[in-house]
């Protein structure tokens, strides 16, 4: 049950990266464009790191559960 929950969290974080959102920017301001794009990319990178961490934790937990189950 726990690995499935971790994988669902991972899937959600990946979807947050892939889903497009509408952002309002001032096209005549390079600083505004740069600032908002950096903020968006930083948020997407954070979601990718969470996705990787939860996916890896789920896989490690499944492996541990399989080893535990085999030793019974």
C-alpha positions, 0 to 999 in steps of 0.5 A: 500500500505504501509503495503505491502511495509513493508512486501516486505522489511521484506521478502527481509531481510529474504531471505538475511538470508536464501540465501547462499553465497560463502565466501573464507576462509583460512582453516588453520587459525582458527582466519580467520574462527572465524572472518569471521563467526562472521561477517557473523552471525552479518550481518544475525542477523541484517537482522533478526532484520530488518525483524522483525521490518518491519513485525511488523510495517506492521502488526501494520499499518494494524491493525490501518488502520482496526480500522480507517476504522471500525470507519468511 
